[in-house]
Amino acid sequence: MTFLVFLGAPGSGKGTQAQNLVLTYPDMFAHISTGDLLRQEVKKKSEAALRLQMDISAGNFISDDIIFDLMEEKIKTIDDSKKIILDGFPRTFDQAQRLLDFVKKTGKRLEKVVYFGIADELLFDRLSGRMTCNECGAVYHQTAMPERCSCGSTSFRVRADDNENVIRNRLEIFHAETEPLVSYYEAQRVLFRVDAAQSIDGIKQELLKVLGL
């Protein structure tokens, strides 16, 4: 088992590209989104889940221990022959160190880190018009909404963390906490860059080249 880290700001398209890879190459890739793991945890409606919901809605980072515990449990369910795409992890130096320790401890390998680079203005436009399918979590934009999701659902919503104040907070946190990881992974010679200002298909083609597909 090897890991691929998809690094980028909220709205950069890393989650969409990870989902597309799994759909196109289901025997090769698995996708772990920390955002999805947290939202699944929130659905349990426990007291801890309610506290999580408040942090997610405000765009705050969640405790490293919570994130890593959820991720480890998910990894156990994935076939060892697959490459796992980590979407939303690591977000800080501490998380990067925990991932490194985990990789060493389990004898696995961090293969590549792909950075989805894009300007804040474009991110803000994307996020403020984002619509999410209530059934499968697929993401669309208000300017190009289908009547029906690819999963068949006609129910969509605007996520609580996709309002203006929360978006600005999430971007500020990204620049302060996560963006420094670009230099960190570049120094390890595992970082590859993708221009995330392109169309979904444009990003996909560039990503496939980076991954040698």
Backbone torsions as a table, in degrees:
resi	resn	phi	psi	omega
1	MET	NA	133.4	175.3
2	THR	-125.0	162.6	-178.8
3	PHE	-117.0	142.7	168.7
4	LEU	-118.4	130.3	177.2
5	VAL	-103.2	125.1	173.5
6	PHE	-100.6	111.6	-173.4
7	LEU	-110.1	131.7	178.3
8	GLY	173.6	163.6	-179.5
9	ALA	-70.1	162.3	173.9
10	PRO	-56.7	131.2	179.3
11	GLY	90.9	0.1	-178.1
12	SER	-76.3	-11.2	176.3
13	GLY	99.1	5.4	-176.3
14	LYS	-65.4	-37.5	179.0
15	GLY	-67.3	-42.8	177.7
16	THR	-60.4	-44.1	-179.2
17	GLN	-68.1	-36.4	177.3
18	ALA	-63.3	-44.7	178.4
19	GLN	-62.0	-40.7	179.5
20	ASN	-64.0	-39.0	178.5
21	LEU	-63.4	-41.7	180.0
22	VAL	-65.6	-39.2	178.5
23	LEU	-67.0	-38.2	-177.5
24	THR	-79.8	-37.1	-177.1
25	TYR	-127.8	66.5	-174.3
26	PRO	-63.7	-23.6	-179.9
27	ASP	-87.7	-9.5	-176.2
28	MET	-104.1	-37.1	-172.1
29	PHE	-121.3	149.5	167.5
30	ALA	-128.9	151.0	-173.7
31	HIS	-121.2	125.0	173.1
32	ILE	-116.7	113.2	175.8
33	SER	-104.5	119.7	179.9
34	THR	-64.2	-31.9	177.0
35	GLY	-61.9	-44.5	178.6
36	ASP	-64.3	-41.6	179.5
37	LEU	-60.4	-41.8	-179.1
38	LEU	-68.6	-40.8	179.6
39	ARG	-65.7	-34.9	176.0
40	GLN	-66.1	-38.0	178.8
41	GLU	-65.6	-39.7	-179.8
42	VAL	-60.9	-34.0	-178.4
43	LYS	-63.1	-14.5	-179.9
44	LYS	-72.0	-16.7	174.0
45	LYS	64.2	19.9	176.7
46	SER	-77.6	174.1	178.3
47	GLU	-63.0	-41.8	177.7
48	ALA	-63.8	-37.0	179.8
49	ALA	-65.6	-36.9	178.6
50	LEU	-66.4	-37.8	176.5
51	ARG	-65.6	-39.0	176.8
52	LEU	-61.2	-43.1	-179.1
53	GLN	-59.5	-39.1	179.7
54	MET	-64.1	-42.7	179.9
55	ASP	-67.8	-41.6	-179.7
56	ILE	-63.6	-44.5	-178.5
57	SER	-63.6	-29.9	-179.9
58	ALA	-86.5	-7.4	-179.6
59	GLY	80.0	17.4	-178.2
60	ASN	-82.9	157.2	173.5
61	PHE	-73.0	148.5	179.6
62	ILE	-100.3	153.1	-179.9
63	SER	-48.7	134.7	178.5
64	ASP	-57.2	-39.0	-178.6
65	ASP	-61.7	-43.3	179.8
66	ILE	-63.6	-48.6	-178.9
67	ILE	-58.9	-48.6	-174.1
68	PHE	-69.0	-37.9	178.1
69	ASP	-61.9	-44.7	179.3
70	LEU	-63.8	-40.5	-177.8
71	MET	-67.9	-42.8	179.3
72	GLU	-60.9	-41.8	178.3
73	GLU	-62.2	-39.6	179.3
74	LYS	-67.7	-40.9	-179.4
75	ILE	-59.4	-36.4	-179.2
76	LYS	-61.5	-22.4	-176.5
77	THR	-91.4	-2.6	-173.5
78	ILE	-102.6	137.5	179.5
79	ASP	-57.8	136.0	-174.3
80	ASP	-66.0	-16.5	-177.6
81	SER	-81.8	-10.6	-174.1
82	LYS	-90.7	154.7	170.5
83	LYS	-89.9	126.9	-177.3
84	ILE	-96.6	123.2	175.7
85	ILE	-89.6	118.2	177.4
86	LEU	-94.2	114.0	-175.7
87	ASP	-112.9	107.8	-178.5
88	GLY	98.6	7.0	178.0
89	PHE	-149.4	131.7	0.7
90	PRO	-83.2	157.8	176.9
91	ARG	-115.5	-11.2	-178.9
92	THR	-138.6	166.8	176.8
93	PHE	-61.1	-39.2	179.5
94	ASP	-61.8	-42.3	178.7
95	GLN	-67.1	-37.5	177.5
96	ALA	-62.2	-38.4	178.1
97	GLN	-68.1	-39.1	178.6
98	ARG	-65.2	-38.1	177.4
99	LEU	-65.1	-43.4	178.7
100	LEU	-60.3	-44.9	178.7
101	ASP	-61.9	-41.5	-179.5
102	PHE	-64.8	-43.7	179.6
103	VAL	-60.7	-44.8	-179.9
104	LYS	-66.0	-43.2	-176.4
105	LYS	-64.5	-37.3	-174.3
106	THR	-96.4	-2.7	178.9
107	GLY	73.7	20.6	179.2
108	LYS	-93.7	-172.1	-174.0
109	ARG	-143.1	137.2	171.3
110	LEU	-88.9	108.4	-172.2
111	GLU	-80.9	-53.5	-177.7
112	LYS	-149.8	152.6	170.6
113	VAL	-118.4	121.6	-178.8
114	VAL	-107.1	121.3	-179.9
115	TYR	-100.1	121.7	179.6
116	PHE	-94.3	97.0	-174.6
117	GLY	-90.5	134.0	-179.0
118	ILE	-162.2	149.1	-178.9
119	ALA	-73.5	149.9	-178.2
120	ASP	-58.1	-37.8	-176.8
121	GLU	-61.0	-41.6	178.7
122	LEU	-68.6	-37.8	178.0
123	LEU	-61.8	-42.4	-178.1
124	PHE	-63.2	-42.2	178.4
125	ASP	-62.5	-41.8	-179.7
126	ARG	-64.5	-49.7	-173.7
127	LEU	-68.7	-37.8	-176.6
128	SER	-70.9	-14.9	178.2
129	GLY	-113.8	16.3	-174.0
130	ARG	-80.7	137.3	176.1
131	MET	-124.0	137.9	-176.1
132	THR	-117.6	134.9	176.9
133	CYS	-68.4	132.4	-178.9
134	ASN	-71.7	-19.4	-176.3
135	GLU	-90.9	-51.8	-172.7
136	CYS	-113.5	-9.6	178.9
137	GLY	85.5	4.9	177.6
138	ALA	-60.4	145.7	-174.8
139	VAL	-110.7	133.8	176.4
140	TYR	-129.7	174.8	176.4
141	HIS	-117.6	147.2	-176.9
142	GLN	-58.7	-25.1	-179.3
143	THR	-79.7	-11.1	-178.9
144	ALA	-144.0	52.3	-176.6
145	MET	-83.1	129.5	172.5
146	PRO	-79.5	160.6	174.9
147	GLU	-70.6	-28.8	-176.3
148	ARG	-138.4	137.1	177.0
149	CYS	-68.6	161.4	178.3
150	SER	-61.4	-21.8	178.2
151	CYS	-84.0	-7.7	179.4
152	GLY	104.7	-12.9	-178.1
153	SER	-74.4	149.7	174.3
154	THR	-115.0	12.6	-177.0
155	SER	-105.1	120.8	-179.0
156	PHE	-128.7	160.9	178.8
157	ARG	-147.9	159.9	168.6
158	VAL	-92.9	125.1	-179.1
159	ARG	-65.8	148.1	-178.6
160	ALA	-61.4	-27.8	-178.1
161	ASP	-93.3	15.9	177.6
162	ASP	-110.0	31.5	172.6
163	ASN	-101.1	165.0	-168.6
164	GLU	-55.7	-49.4	-176.7
165	ASN	-64.4	-41.8	-178.9
166	VAL	-68.7	-39.1	178.8
167	ILE	-60.0	-46.6	-179.9
168	ARG	-62.5	-39.4	178.5
169	ASN	-64.5	-42.8	-179.2
170	ARG	-64.2	-38.9	179.3
171	LEU	-69.2	-38.8	177.2
172	GLU	-61.9	-44.1	179.2
173	ILE	-64.3	-40.9	179.2
174	PHE	-58.8	-48.5	-177.6
175	HIS	-65.1	-34.8	-177.9
176	ALA	-79.5	-40.2	-170.3
177	GLU	-103.1	-38.4	-170.6
178	THR	-101.0	-39.8	-176.3
179	GLU	-56.2	-35.3	177.1
180	PRO	-58.8	-19.3	178.7
181	LEU	-67.4	-20.7	178.0
182	VAL	-59.5	-49.4	178.5
183	SER	-65.8	-37.8	-179.9
184	TYR	-59.5	-48.4	-178.9
185	TYR	-77.5	-27.0	175.8
186	GLU	-64.2	-39.9	178.7
187	ALA	-64.3	-26.6	178.0
188	GLN	-87.2	-1.9	178.6
189	ARG	60.8	36.3	175.5
190	VAL	-119.1	2.9	-175.6
191	LEU	-90.8	134.5	175.1
192	PHE	-129.5	140.5	-175.3
193	ARG	-106.4	142.1	175.2
194	VAL	-127.9	136.9	177.9
195	ASP	-79.0	102.8	-175.3
196	ALA	-86.2	5.8	176.3
197	ALA	-82.1	-7.9	-178.8
198	GLN	-76.5	177.6	172.1
199	SER	-67.3	166.8	178.7
200	ILE	-57.3	-42.9	-179.2
201	ASP	-69.1	-36.9	177.9
202	GLY	-62.7	-43.7	176.8
203	ILE	-62.4	-42.9	-178.7
204	LYS	-58.0	-46.4	-177.9
205	GLN	-64.0	-40.9	179.2
206	GLU	-67.7	-39.0	179.0
207	LEU	-64.7	-41.9	179.3
208	LEU	-60.0	-37.4	177.6
209	LYS	-66.0	-42.2	179.3
210	VAL	-60.7	-38.3	-176.7
211	LEU	-86.7	-2.6	178.4
212	GLY	72.2	33.2	-177.7
213	LEU	-110.6	NA	NA
